Amino acid sequence: MPGERRGELGMASVLRECCSYRTLKRRLPILAWLPLYSVQWLRMDLLAGVTVGLTVVPQALAYAEIAGLPVQYGLYSSFVGCFVYCLLGTSKDITLGPTAIMSLLVSSYAHHDPVYAVLLAFLCGCIQLAMGILHLGFLVDFISYPVIKGFTSSAALTIGFGQVKNILGLHDIPRQFFLEVYYTFYNIGDSRVGDLVLGLLCLSLLVLLKMMKGQLPEKSDRLPLLNRVCYTIVSFTTTARNAVVVVAASLVAYCFESQDRHVFTLTGKTARGLPPFQLPAFSDTASNGTVCFTQIVQNIGAGLAVVPLVGFLESIAIAKAFASQNNYRIDPNQELIAIGSTNILGSFVSSYPVTGSFGRTAVNSQTGVCSPAGGIATGAIVLLSLAFLTPLFFYVPKAALAAVIICAVSTVFDFRIVATLWRVKKLDLLPFLASFLGCFWEIQYGILAGIVLSGIIMLFNIARPETKISDCGTVVVQLQSGLNFPAVEHVRDLLYKQALEASPPRSVILDCLHVSSIDYTTVNGLQELILTFQQQNACLLLCNLRPEILAILTSAQIEGLRHFDSTETALHYLPAADDNHPLDLDECEKPLLGRRF
């Protein structure tokens, strides 16, 4: 009865904790910042939200092209995250929506089918939400930075070159990277002059506006009114440069089309109005019949692992960067819940998988956003565009959208990373190159190859721990890290070489000062080593054992185990234990020799 009573009290305590206001604030971060909201915050959030909205609309149209979907799906994917993240997100800066890398993944795994893309968003959201609830955000820690840079650089190159065909006005070019490169150059003679000229002009204008943005000085209230007005116009134009360029290119295209001169390749007819709110389709209609849910999941394949993981990885990296820059903290598991909820709800309005956007987050932060409420203004602009502007998207030239994409992904490709890795640690080039080159073939294989190589490098360091060896008449071997099962055979060979192969065999002191963990294989290996040393009339002594390590060894009841508090104590014990090897304290004063075998 007392045990049952304690169990009931424990359950009641857990329930109280789950239902407490503190837990509610952790799961609904809006409750933490909303009481602090002010008119000043509202003004800054509106300005930032409108600016990001003017950036996201042209990007959404362009990213849908990367995903191989009709352009309206880019807009369908751009507004749900703005509202959901306002409730559930822990970063004031980040904006959720379609991105170049996520669109490339959708293109690879959804096979350019809207039904696949929307269902992928739903399944991706379920996986991310479950990971957040189960606190599995730590899984991304197993993907090393070189692997991430290899994947993102490869994706940027793939996406950027994939838009060259739109700059040139080429049609029927395969999407597989190597075939795309071949057929783009093979058909370069069929380029359309109008698309080429417009695309190059848009690229030049975007680069110029970006350079102007970087050269703008800080705004000063001491300037005359006219100067301040001009500064505001230039600042707004450079910040919303994507929208400015796309609108200008669309006006040019409209002028030519109104004269019945088809000079440019246009986006074409776009579905009008807001998307219906409905469950995503769990089956698809194909030419040879109906494709069931199970078959769709099989066709998506590795995308069910790659898309949620890369989506979270991209978003959390951006959120952490801006949280550090602006001096606040984020909760990775709550971010998973926010992204997962966004993808689940987004699938009800025909969204494909979304994540955090670095470019739009940077615009949001630089414009001075004060809370996630800035996303409400961004979402409202996207909804207004869907409701009223979709007929105008007919005149958007594909070359202009291609220029927007190329400029967006140019910042993702980091050509300096190779020199940095070569300078810092050359071995890290292997997972970088495996990920970079593998992703040109298949994205999942590239990421997997990078992760496997990173794991092998990490395991090699565990299996070959660094050691410091000194000769004090007695061999002293100091291990510099944990002694786990991959390293047991290596340490055994080292001790044989240093002591037991000598004539006569020598005693060894194994200094475990830096050993923080051992396992059963290690315990068994030490037991065999101690017995072998005894058979050779030598000693294997252990010193500087941590209490938890000593407790493990003691519980194993190893026969002949001798341990000491310090190396000096062990050295003074040895002459009495073995008269064949006199103690040489002068030799002990020599520096230790660091070796990695």
C-alpha positions in Angstrom: 0.0 0.0 0.0 2.7 2.6 0.8 4.4 1.8 -2.6 1.1 2.3 -4.4 0.6 5.6 -2.6 4.1 6.8 -3.6 3.3 5.8 -7.2 0.1 7.8 -7.2 1.9 10.8 -5.7 4.6 10.5 -8.4 2.0 10.3 -11.2 0.2 13.3 -9.8 3.5 15.3 -9.7 4.2 14.4 -13.3 0.6 15.5 -14.4 1.0 18.7 -12.5 4.3 19.4 -14.2 2.8 18.6 -17.7 -0.2 20.9 -17.1 1.7 23.8 -15.4 1.9 27.3 -16.9 5.6 26.9 -17.2 5.2 23.8 -19.5 2.5 25.6 -21.5 4.9 28.6 -22.0 7.6 26.2 -23.2 5.2 24.6 -25.7 3.6 27.9 -26.7 6.4 30.5 -26.7 4.0 33.2 -27.8 2.9 33.3 -24.1 6.4 34.4 -23.1 6.8 37.4 -25.5 3.2 38.6 -26.0 2.9 40.3 -22.6 6.0 42.4 -23.5 4.6 43.5 -26.8 4.5 47.2 -27.5 3.5 49.7 -30.2 7.2 50.1 -31.1 7.5 46.4 -31.7 4.3 46.5 -33.8 5.8 49.2 -36.1 9.1 47.3 -36.5 7.4 43.9 -37.1 5.1 45.4 -39.7 8.0 46.9 -41.6 10.0 43.7 -41.5 7.0 41.5 -42.4 6.1 43.6 -45.4 9.7 43.7 -46.6 10.1 39.9 -46.3 6.7 39.4 -48.0 7.9 41.3 -51.0 11.0 39.0 -51.0 9.2 35.7 -50.6 6.6 36.1 -53.4 9.1 36.1 -56.3 11.3 33.5 -54.5 8.3 31.2 -54.0 7.5 31.3 -57.7 11.1 30.5 -58.5 11.5 27.7 -56.0 8.4 26.0 -57.3 10.2 25.8 -60.6 13.1 24.0 -58.9 10.7 21.6 -57.3 9.2 20.8 -60.7 5.7 22.0 -59.6 3.3 24.6 -60.9 4.4 28.0 -59.6 1.3 28.5 -57.4 2.6 25.6 -55.2 5.5 27.9 -54.1 3.0 30.4 -52.8 0.9 27.7 -51.2 4.0 26.7 -49.2 4.8 30.3 -48.1 2.1 31.4 -45.7 1.2 28.7 -43.2 4.7 28.7 -41.6 4.3 32.5 -41.0 1.3 32.0 -38.8 2.2 28.7 -37.1 5.8 29.8 -36.3 4.3 32.9 -34.6 2.7 30.6 -32.0 5.3 27.8 -31.7 8.7 29.2 -32.7 11.5 30.2 -30.3 13.4 32.5 -32.7 12.3 36.1 -33.4 14.2 36.2 -36.7 13.6 33.0 -38.7 11.0 32.7 -41.4 9.7 29.3 -42.6 8.9 28.7 -46.2 10.2 27.1 -49.4 13.9 27.2 -49.9 16.2 26.3 -52.8 17.7 23.2 -51.1 14.3 21.9 -49.9 12.8 22.4 -53.4 15.7 20.4 -54.9 14.9 17.5 -52.4 11.2 17.7 -53.4 12.2 17.5 -57.0 14.2 14.4 -56.3 11.7 12.5 -54.2 8.3 13.8 -55.3 8.9 13.1 -59.0 7.4 16.5 -60.0 4.0 15.2 -58.9 2.0 17.7 -56.7 0.2 14.7 -54.9 3.6 13.2 -53.9 4.9 16.7 -52.9 1.9 17.5 -50.6 1.9 14.0 -49.1 5.6 14.3 -48.5 5.0 17.5 -46.5 2.4 15.7 -44.3 4.6 12.7 -43.6 7.7 14.9 -43.1 5.8 17.0 -40.6 4.6 13.9 -38.7 8.2 12.7 -38.4 9.5 16.1 -37.3 6.7 16.5 -34.8 7.4 13.1 -33.3 11.1 13.8 -33.1 10.4 17.1 -31.3 8.0 15.4 -28.8 10.5 12.6 -28.2 13.4 15.1 -27.8 15.4 13.6 -30.7 16.8 16.9 -31.9 20.3 15.7 -30.9 20.3 13.3 -33.9 21.5 16.1 -36.2 24.7 16.3 -34.0 25.8 13.1 -35.9 26.1 15.0 -39.1 29.5 16.8 -39.2 30.0 20.3 -40.5 32.1 19.1 -43.5 29.2 16.9 -44.6 26.7 19.7 -44.3 29.0 22.1 -46.3 29.5 19.4 -48.9 25.8 18.8 -49.3 24.8 22.5 -49.4 27.6 23.4 -51.8 26.7 20.5 -54.2 23.0 21.5 -53.9 23.8 25.2 -54.7 25.8 24.2 -57.8 23.1 21.8 -58.9 20.4 24.4 -58.4 22.4 27.3 -60.0 23.4 25.4 -63.1 19.8 24.0 -63.4 18.6 27.6 -64.0 21.1 28.2 -66.9 18.6 26.6 -69.3 16.0 29.2 -68.3 18.5 32.0 -68.8 19.2 30.6 -72.3 15.6 29.8 -73.0 16.2 26.1 -73.7 13.4 23.5 -73.4 13.3 19.7 -72.8 16.6 19.6 -70.8 16.8 16.6 -68.4 16.9 17.3 -64.7 19.6 14.8 -63.8 22.7 16.9 -63.2 25.2 15.2 -65.5 22.7 14.9 -68.3 21.6 18.5 -67.7 25.2 19.7 -68.1 25.7 17.7 -71.3 22.4 18.7 -73.0 22.7 22.4 -71.9 26.0 22.8 -73.7 24.9 20.5 -76.6 21.8 22.7 -77.3 23.4 26.0 -76.5 23.1 27.0 -80.2 19.3 27.0 -79.8 19.3 29.7 -77.1 16.7 32.4 -77.3 18.2 35.9 -77.6 15.3 37.5 -75.7 15.6 35.2 -72.7 19.4 35.5 -72.7 19.5 39.3 -72.7 16.7 39.6 -70.1 18.3 37.0 -67.8 21.7 38.7 -67.9 20.2 42.1 -67.3 18.3 40.7 -64.3 21.4 39.1 -62.9 23.4 42.3 -63.3 20.7 44.4 -61.7 20.4 42.0 -58.7 24.2 42.0 -58.2 24.3 45.8 -58.4 21.4 46.2 -55.9 23.0 43.7 -53.6 26.3 45.7 -53.7 24.4 48.9 -53.1 22.8 47.3 -50.0 26.2 46.4 -48.6 27.6 50.0 -49.2 24.7 51.8 -47.6 25.8 53.8 -44.4 23.7 53.7 -41.3 20.6 56.0 -41.3 21.0 59.2 -39.5 18.1 61.4 -38.2 20.3 64.5 -38.7 20.0 64.3 -42.4 17.7 66.7 -44.3 14.2 65.4 -45.0 14.8 64.9 -48.7 18.0 62.9 -48.0 16.1 60.7 -45.6 13.4 60.0 -48.1 15.9 59.1 -50.8 17.8 56.9 -48.3 14.5 55.1 -47.4 13.7 54.5 -51.1 17.1 53.2 -51.9 17.2 51.0 -48.8 13.7 49.5 -49.6 14.6 49.0 -53.2 17.9 47.1 -52.4 16.2 45.0 -49.7 13.2 44.1 -51.9 15.4 43.7 -55.0 13.9 40.4 -56.0 10.4 41.8 -56.2 11.7 45.0 -58.0 13.5 43.0 -60.7 10.7 40.5 -61.2 8.1 43.3 -61.5 10.3 45.2 -63.9 10.9 42.1 -66.0 7.2 41.3 -66.0 6.3 44.8 -67.2 8.8 44.5 -70.1 7.3 41.1 -71.0 3.8 42.5 -70.9 4.7 45.3 -73.2 6.1 42.8 -75.8 3.1 40.4 -75.4 0.6 43.2 -75.8 2.2 43.8 -79.2 1.9 40.1 -80.0 5.6 39.6 -79.9 6.6 36.5 -78.1 10.2 37.3 -77.1 10.4 35.7 -73.7 9.6 32.3 -72.2 6.8 33.1 -69.6 5.6 31.4 -66.5 2.2 30.9 -68.1 -1.2 30.3 -66.7 -1.4 30.0 -62.9 -4.3 28.6 -60.9 -6.3 31.5 -59.4 -7.3 32.0 -55.8 -6.5 30.5 -52.5 -6.0 26.7 -52.2 -8.8 24.6 -50.8 -8.3 23.5 -47.2 -8.5 19.7 -47.3 -6.6 16.5 -46.2 -3.7 15.7 -48.5 -4.5 12.9 -51.0 -3.3 9.5 -49.8 -3.5 8.0 -53.3 -2.6 9.2 -56.8 -4.2 8.7 -60.2 -1.7 7.6 -62.9 -2.2 6.6 -66.5 -2.1 2.9 -65.7 -4.4 3.1 -62.7 -4.5 4.3 -59.1 -1.3 4.4 -57.0 -2.1 3.5 -53.4 -0.6 5.1 -50.3 1.9 2.2 -49.7 3.2 2.5 -53.2 3.6 6.2 -52.9 5.6 5.8 -49.7 7.8 3.2 -51.5 8.3 5.6 -54.4 9.4 8.4 -52.0 11.8 5.9 -50.4 14.8 7.5 -48.6 13.1 10.9 -48.9 11.2 10.1 -45.7 14.5 10.2 -43.8 16.4 12.8 -45.8 13.8 15.5 -46.2 12.8 15.8 -42.5 16.4 15.6 -41.3 17.7 18.2 -43.8 14.8 20.4 -43.2 15.4 20.5 -39.5 19.2 20.8 -40.0 18.8 23.8 -42.3 16.3 25.5 -40.0 18.2 24.9 -36.7 21.5 26.1 -38.2 19.9 29.4 -39.3 18.1 29.8 -36.0 21.2 29.2 -33.9 23.2 31.6 -36.0 20.8 34.5 -35.6 20.1 33.7 -31.9 23.8 34.0 -31.2 24.1 37.2 -33.3 21.1 38.8 -31.5 21.8 37.4 -28.0 18.9 35.0 -27.3 18.4 31.3 -27.0 16.4 28.8 -28.9 15.0 25.4 -28.0 15.9 22.8 -30.8 13.2 20.4 -29.8 10.5 23.1 -29.8 11.9 24.2 -33.2 11.2 20.6 -34.4 7.6 20.9 -33.1 7.2 24.2 -34.9 8.5 22.9 -38.2 6.6 19.7 -38.0 3.4 21.4 -37.2 3.9 23.8 -40.1 4.5 21.0 -42.6 1.4 19.0 -41.3 -0.9 22.0 -41.5 0.7 23.2 -44.7 -0.2 19.9 -46.4 -3.9 20.8 -45.9 -3.4 23.8 -48.2 -1.3 22.0 -50.8 2.1 23.0 -49.5 5.3 21.0 -50.1 7.9 20.6 -47.3 9.3 23.9 -46.0 12.1 24.9 -43.6 13.9 28.1 -42.5 15.2 30.4 -45.2 18.6 32.0 -44.6 18.1 34.9 -47.1 14.7 35.9 -45.8 15.7 35.4 -42.2 18.7 37.8 -42.8 16.3 40.4 -44.4 13.9 39.9 -41.4 16.7 40.5 -38.9 18.3 43.4 -40.7 15.0 45.2 -41.0 14.7 45.1 -37.2 12.0 42.5 -36.5 11.2 42.3 -32.8 9.1 39.2 -32.5 7.8 36.3 -34.6 4.7 38.4 -35.1 6.4 39.9 -38.2 5.5 36.7 -40.0 1.8 37.6 -39.8 2.4 40.5 -42.2 4.5 38.3 -44.5 1.8 35.7 -44.6 -0.9 38.3 -45.3 1.1 39.6 -48.3 1.3 36.0 -49.7 -2.4 35.5 -49.2 -3.2 38.8 -50.9 -1.0 37.8 -53.8 -2.8 34.4 -54.2 -6.2 36.1 -54.0 -5.6 39.0 -56.4 -2.3 38.8 -58.3 -2.2 35.2 -59.8 -3.5 36.4 -63.2 -0.4 38.7 -63.4 2.0 35.8 -62.8 1.3 34.8 -66.4 3.7 37.5 -67.6 6.6 36.7 -65.2 9.6 35.6 -67.4 11.3 32.4 -66.5 14.7 34.1 -67.1 13.9 36.6 -64.4 13.0 33.9 -61.9 16.2 32.0 -62.9 18.3 35.1 -62.1 16.6 35.4 -58.6 17.4 31.7 -57.9 21.1 32.0 -59.1 21.7 35.0 -56.9 19.9 33.3 -53.9 22.0 30.1 -54.1 25.3 31.9 -54.9 25.7 32.8 -51.2 25.2 29.1 -50.2 28.1 27.8 -52.3 31.3 28.2 -50.1 34.4 27.8 -52.3 36.6 28.8 -49.4 35.7 25.7 -47.3 38.3 23.5 -49.1 41.2 25.8 -48.3 39.9 26.1 -44.7 39.7 22.3 -44.2 43.1 21.8 -45.8 44.6 24.3 -43.4 42.7 23.1 -40.2 42.4 19.4 -40.7 43.1 17.7 -44.0 41.3 14.5 -43.0 38.0 16.3 -42.9 38.2 16.9 -46.7 37.3 13.2 -47.2 33.7 13.5 -45.8 33.3 16.9 -47.5 34.3 15.5 -50.9 32.2 12.3 -50.5 29.2 14.4 -49.7 29.9 17.0 -52.3 30.5 14.6 -55.2 27.9 12.0 -54.1 25.1 14.5 -54.1 25.5 15.1 -57.8 24.6 11.5 -58.3 21.9 10.9 -55.6 21.4 13.2 -52.6 20.8 10.5 -50.1 23.9 8.6 -51.2 26.0 11.7 -50.9 24.8 12.5 -47.4 25.1 8.9 -46.3 28.7 8.6 -47.7 29.7 11.8 -45.9 28.2 10.6 -42.6 29.8 7.1 -42.9 33.3 8.6 -43.6 32.9 11.0 -40.7 31.9 8.1 -38.5 34.9 6.1 -39.6 37.3 9.0 -38.8 35.7 9.4 -35.4 35.9 5.6 -34.7 39.5 5.6 -35.8 40.4 8.2 -33.2 38.6 6.0 -30.6 40.3 2.8 -31.8 43.7 4.5 -31.8 43.9 6.7 -28.7 46.8 9.0 -28.3 49.4 7.8 -25.8 52.3 9.3 -24.0 55.2 6.9 -23.1 58.1 7.5 -20.8 60.8 5.2 -19.7 61.7 5.4 -16.0 63.4 2.1 -15.8 59.8 1.0 -15.8 57.6 1.8 -18.8 54.9 4.4 -18.1 52.0 4.5 -20.6 49.6 7.4 -20.3 46.3 7.1 -22.2 44.9 10.4 -23.4 41.2 9.4 -23.9 38.6 6.8 -23.1 39.5 3.2 -23.3 36.6 1.4 -25.1 36.4 -1.9 -26.9 37.8 -0.7 -30.3 41.0 0.4 -28.6 41.6 -2.7 -26.5 43.5 -4.7 -29.1 45.6 -1.7 -30.0 46.6 -1.1 -26.3 47.4 -4.8 -25.9 49.7 -4.7 -28.9 51.4 -1.5 -27.6 52.1 -3.0 -24.2 53.4 -6.2 -25.8 55.8 -4.2 -28.0 57.0 -1.9 -25.2 57.3 -4.4 -22.4 56.7 -8.1 -23.0 58.8 -8.4 -26.1 61.8 -7.0 -24.3 64.4 -9.3 -22.8 63.9 -9.7 -19.9 60.1 -8.6 -19.9 59.6 -5.2 -18.3 56.9 -4.0 -15.9 54.4 -1.4 -17.1 52.4 1.4 -15.3 49.2 2.2 -17.1 48.3 5.8 -16.2 44.5 6.2 -16.6 44.3 9.8 -15.5 42.4 10.8 -18.7 40.3 7.6 -19.0 36.7 8.6 -18.4 34.9 5.5 -19.7 35.5 1.7 -20.1 33.3 -1.2 -21.1 33.2 -5.0 -20.4 35.5 -5.8 -23.4 38.1 -3.4 -21.8 37.7 -5.1 -18.4 38.1 -8.5 -20.0 41.2 -7.3 -21.9 42.8 -5.9 -18.8 42.2 -9.1 -16.9 44.0 -11.1 -19.7 46.8 -8.6 -19.8 47.4 -8.8 -16.0 47.5 -12.6 -16.2 49.9 -12.5 -19.2 52.3 -10.1 -17.3 52.2 -12.4 -14.2 53.1 -15.3 -16.4 56.1 -13.3 -17.7 57.2 -12.4 -14.2 56.4 -8.7 -14.8 53.8 -6.4 -13.3 51.0 -4.4 -14.9 50.0 -1.7 -12.5 47.2 0.9 -12.9 47.2 4.4 -11.4 45.1 7.6 -11.3 41.9 5.7 -11.7 38.7 7.8 -11.4 36.3 6.5 -8.7 33.7 5.3 -11.3 36.3 3.4 -13.3 37.8 1.9 -10.1 34.3 0.8 -9.1 33.8 -1.0 -12.4 37.1 -2.8 -12.1 36.6 -3.7 -8.5 33.1 -5.2 -9.2 34.7 -7.4 -11.9 36.9 -9.0 -9.2 40.0 -9.1 -11.4 42.6 -11.4 -9.9 46.0 -9.6 -9.5 44.6 -6.1 -10.0 46.9 -3.5 -8.4 46.0 0.2 -8.5 47.6 3.3 -7.0 46.6 6.9 -6.4 49.6 8.3 -8.4 52.4 7.3 -10.8 55.0 8.1 -8.1 53.3 5.6 -5.7 53.3 2.9 -8.3 57.0 3.6 -9.1 58.0 3.2 -5.5 56.1 -0.1 -5.3 57.8 -1.7 -8.2 61.4 -2.1 -6.8 60.0 -4.2 -4.0 57.8 -6.2 -6.5 60.5 -6.7 -9.1 64.3 -6.4 -8.3 65.2 -7.0 -12.0 64.3 -3.4 -12.9 65.7 -0.8 -10.6 64.0 2.6 -10.3 65.7 5.4 -12.2 64.1 8.7 -11.0 66.4 10.8 -13.3 64.8 9.1 -16.3 61.4 9.9 -15.0 62.2 13.7 -15.2 62.5 13.5 -18.9 59.6 14.9 -21.0 57.0 12.4 -22.0 56.9 11.4 -25.7 53.5 11.8 -27.4 52.7 9.0 -29.9 49.7 8.0 -31.9 49.9 4.5 -33.4 
